[in-house]
Amino acid sequence: MEVWFCIMLKQVSNLIFNHADAWGITLIIGIVALIGHESFKVELLGVPVVMAFCYWLGFAVNDYFDAPFDAQEAKKGARNFFVGVKLSRLNAGILFAGISVALGVFFAQFGVKGLLVVACGLLAIWAYSAPPLRLKSRPIADLLMHMFFVQTFPYLATMLLVGLEWSRLDTALVSIFVLTSLSAQLEQQIRDYAVDVLTDHNFTVTFGRQVSSRLMLAASGTLIVLFAYYILAGILPLFILPFGLIFLPMLLHRFFRDTLAARSELLGRVMLIAALIYAGYVSTSGLLNLWK
């Protein structure tokens, strides 16, 4: 009984934290959208929190459909909840439908734009991971999905839901999110190439690791230059600078390691925790200012 409980605890932990970088960064992006537009209010905190949950859901769905492939590699299989815990398509569909209805109820409070956001989000989750489309296995489409849905979509969705006015700040942040998402996906595909070449068909499998590596470094270098320019030009507020400094080691690490080597998981975890702590500090400061 104790052994079974420990195994299930580990599996559930994998389900929640396997993609903590995705939902954690989504939470940060929502907070940045609110504070950057001076729209930080207690009643709006639910938006970035629910958006973060949606991204957890998206990656959980991705793990579900990736389970047969991840099972062929010990390390990836050990982290995928659905490799160890089997869930039929019927039960998975019922569970996904129930969660979708609950999300629909939450987003309905924002009217038509809320329903549009949740519909687009759920469609993207299905189209990216599930057959017959499974866009993650279609070269170029896999990168486009990441560029426009991993970090860009939660920012734009938050703006739409809250009714924020577009400015040059938003243009700058969206360009950063597009490049960050692109470079991160290429980095992941390079890391997973040995498994993907046997089981999948994505951009890196099609065009090769060298092409993906050059594109990743080009996107990373452009990202560093753009961020520095936006800060120096006063386009980005200074409260965003610490986020850039926190994630800078990850970008620089790409240039100084073997480009075909995997990124440091420890470095990624440390940066994410630091960014979440700073986001918590910024959020707390925003709340305290409201109560003054």
C-alpha positions in Angstrom: 0.0 0.0 0.0 2.8 2.4 0.9 4.7 1.6 -2.3 1.6 2.1 -4.4 1.0 5.5 -2.6 4.5 6.6 -3.3 4.3 5.7 -6.9 1.0 7.5 -7.4 2.4 10.5 -5.6 5.3 10.6 -7.9 3.0 10.3 -10.9 0.8 13.1 -9.8 3.8 15.2 -9.1 4.9 14.6 -12.7 1.5 15.6 -14.0 1.6 18.9 -12.1 5.3 19.9 -12.4 6.5 18.2 -15.6 5.8 21.4 -17.5 6.0 23.9 -14.6 8.0 26.2 -16.9 5.0 26.5 -19.3 2.3 27.3 -16.8 4.7 29.3 -14.5 5.8 31.5 -17.4 2.2 31.9 -18.5 1.3 33.2 -15.0 4.2 35.7 -15.1 3.1 36.9 -18.6 -0.4 37.6 -17.3 1.0 39.5 -14.3 3.3 41.5 -16.6 0.3 42.4 -18.9 -1.7 43.8 -15.9 1.1 45.7 -14.2 2.6 47.0 -17.5 -0.8 48.6 -18.2 -1.3 49.8 -14.6 -4.4 47.5 -14.5 -3.4 45.4 -11.5 -6.5 44.9 -9.5 -7.4 42.1 -7.0 -10.4 41.1 -9.0 -8.3 40.6 -12.2 -5.8 38.2 -10.6 -8.0 35.3 -11.6 -7.2 35.9 -15.2 -3.5 35.0 -15.2 -4.1 32.2 -12.7 -6.8 30.6 -14.9 -4.6 31.2 -18.0 -1.8 29.4 -16.3 -4.2 26.5 -15.6 -5.2 26.4 -19.2 -1.5 26.0 -20.2 -1.1 23.2 -17.7 -4.1 21.6 -19.3 -2.6 22.0 -22.8 0.7 20.3 -21.9 -1.2 17.6 -20.0 -3.1 16.9 -23.2 0.1 16.9 -25.1 1.6 14.4 -22.6 -1.4 12.2 -23.1 -1.0 11.9 -26.9 2.8 11.7 -26.5 2.7 8.8 -24.1 3.3 6.0 -26.7 6.3 7.9 -28.0 7.7 8.9 -24.6 7.4 5.3 -23.4 10.3 4.4 -25.8 12.7 6.6 -23.9 13.3 5.9 -20.2 13.8 9.5 -19.0 10.9 11.0 -20.9 8.7 8.1 -20.0 9.4 8.4 -16.3 8.2 12.0 -16.4 5.0 11.4 -18.4 2.1 10.7 -16.1 0.2 8.9 -18.9 3.0 6.4 -19.5 2.5 5.0 -16.0 -1.2 5.7 -15.6 -3.4 4.5 -18.5 -6.5 6.5 -19.4 -8.8 5.4 -22.1 -9.7 7.8 -25.0 -13.3 7.8 -23.7 -12.5 8.7 -20.2 -9.9 11.3 -21.3 -12.5 12.8 -23.6 -15.1 13.0 -20.9 -12.5 14.6 -18.5 -11.4 17.1 -21.1 -15.0 18.0 -21.9 -15.8 18.6 -18.3 -12.8 20.9 -17.8 -13.7 22.7 -21.0 -17.2 23.4 -19.8 -15.8 24.7 -16.5 -13.4 27.0 -18.4 -16.2 28.1 -20.6 -18.2 29.2 -17.5 -15.3 31.2 -16.2 -14.6 32.9 -19.5 -18.2 33.6 -20.2 -18.1 36.4 -17.7 -16.1 38.4 -20.2 -18.8 38.0 -22.8 -18.2 37.1 -26.5 -14.5 37.9 -26.2 -14.2 35.5 -23.3 -15.9 32.7 -25.3 -13.6 33.5 -28.3 -10.5 33.2 -26.1 -11.5 29.9 -24.6 -12.6 28.5 -27.9 -9.3 29.4 -29.6 -7.3 28.1 -26.7 -9.1 24.7 -26.6 -8.9 24.4 -30.4 -5.2 25.1 -30.3 -4.7 22.4 -27.6 -6.5 19.8 -29.7 -4.9 20.8 -33.0 -1.4 20.8 -31.7 -1.4 17.5 -30.0 -4.2 15.3 -31.2 -4.6 13.4 -34.4 -5.6 13.8 -37.2 -4.0 17.3 -37.3 -1.3 16.9 -34.6 0.4 20.1 -35.8 3.4 19.4 -33.6 4.4 16.7 -36.1 4.1 19.0 -39.1 7.3 20.9 -39.9 7.0 24.7 -39.8 3.5 24.4 -38.4 5.0 23.1 -35.2 7.2 26.2 -34.8 4.4 28.6 -35.8 2.1 27.1 -33.1 4.8 27.7 -30.5 5.6 31.2 -31.7 2.0 32.4 -31.5 0.4 30.2 -28.8 3.0 29.4 -26.1 3.8 32.8 -24.8 2.2 35.3 -27.2 -1.4 34.0 -26.9 -1.7 34.3 -23.1 -0.5 37.9 -23.3 -2.9 38.9 -26.1 -5.7 37.0 -24.4 -5.2 38.8 -21.1 -5.2 42.1 -23.0 -8.4 41.3 -24.8 -10.2 40.0 -21.7 -9.2 43.0 -19.5 -9.7 45.5 -22.3 -6.2 46.9 -22.3 -5.2 49.5 -24.9 -2.4 48.6 -27.4 0.8 50.5 -27.2 4.4 50.2 -28.3 5.0 48.3 -25.1 2.8 45.5 -26.4 4.6 45.5 -29.7 7.9 45.1 -27.9 6.7 42.4 -25.6 5.0 40.4 -28.4 8.2 40.4 -30.4 10.0 39.1 -27.3 7.5 36.4 -26.7 7.6 35.2 -30.3 11.3 34.9 -30.3 11.5 33.3 -26.9 8.9 30.7 -27.9 10.6 30.0 -31.2 14.1 29.6 -29.7 12.8 27.4 -26.8 11.0 25.0 -29.1 14.0 24.6 -31.3 16.1 24.0 -28.2 13.7 21.3 -27.1 13.6 19.6 -30.5 17.3 19.5 -30.6 17.4 18.0 -27.1 14.8 15.3 -28.1 16.1 14.6 -31.6 17.4 11.1 -30.8 13.8 10.0 -29.8 11.9 12.2 -32.3 13.8 10.9 -35.3 12.4 7.4 -34.5 8.9 8.4 -33.5 7.9 11.8 -34.8 8.3 14.2 -37.7 8.9 17.8 -36.7 11.0 20.8 -38.0 14.3 19.5 -36.6 13.8 15.9 -37.8 13.0 17.3 -41.2 15.7 19.9 -41.6 18.4 18.6 -39.2 19.9 19.7 -35.9 22.4 22.0 -37.5 19.8 24.1 -39.2 17.7 24.2 -36.0 20.8 25.1 -34.0 21.6 28.1 -36.2 18.1 29.3 -36.2 17.9 28.9 -32.4 21.1 31.0 -31.9 19.9 33.6 -34.4 16.6 34.0 -32.5 18.4 34.1 -29.2 20.9 36.7 -30.3 18.1 38.8 -31.8 16.2 38.5 -28.6 19.1 39.8 -26.4 19.7 42.7 -28.7 16.0 43.7 -28.9 15.5 43.4 -25.2 18.5 45.7 -24.5 17.2 48.2 -27.1 13.7 48.2 -25.6 15.1 48.9 -22.1 17.5 51.6 -23.2 14.9 53.3 -25.4 12.5 53.3 -22.5 9.9 51.2 -24.3 10.0 48.5 -21.6 9.4 49.7 -18.0 12.3 49.0 -15.6 10.3 46.5 -13.6 10.6 44.1 -16.5 14.4 44.3 -16.6 14.9 41.8 -13.7 12.9 39.2 -15.7 15.4 39.7 -18.6 18.4 39.4 -16.3 17.0 36.2 -14.7 16.6 34.5 -18.0 19.8 35.9 -19.6 22.0 33.0 -18.4 19.8 30.5 -20.3 20.2 32.5 -23.5 24.0 32.9 -23.1 24.3 29.2 -22.2 23.2 28.4 -25.7 26.2 30.1 -27.2 28.8 28.6 -24.9 27.8 25.0 -24.8 27.8 22.4 -27.6 24.8 23.6 -29.7 23.6 20.0 -30.0 23.8 19.4 -26.2 20.8 19.6 -24.0 20.2 22.7 -21.9 20.9 22.6 -18.1 17.7 21.5 -16.4 19.0 22.8 -13.1 19.6 26.2 -14.6 16.1 26.2 -16.0 14.5 25.3 -12.7 16.5 28.0 -10.8 15.6 30.7 -13.3 11.9 29.8 -13.2 11.8 29.8 -9.4 13.6 33.2 -9.3 11.2 34.6 -11.9 8.2 33.4 -10.0 9.6 34.8 -6.7 10.1 38.2 -8.4 6.7 38.0 -10.0 5.3 37.4 -6.5 7.2 40.4 -5.2 5.9 42.6 -8.0 2.3 41.4 -7.5 2.5 42.0 -3.7 3.9 45.5 -4.3 1.0 46.2 -6.7 -1.6 45.0 -4.1 0.0 47.1 -1.3 -0.1 50.1 -3.5 -3.8 49.5 -4.1 -4.4 49.4 -0.4 -2.6 52.6 0.5 
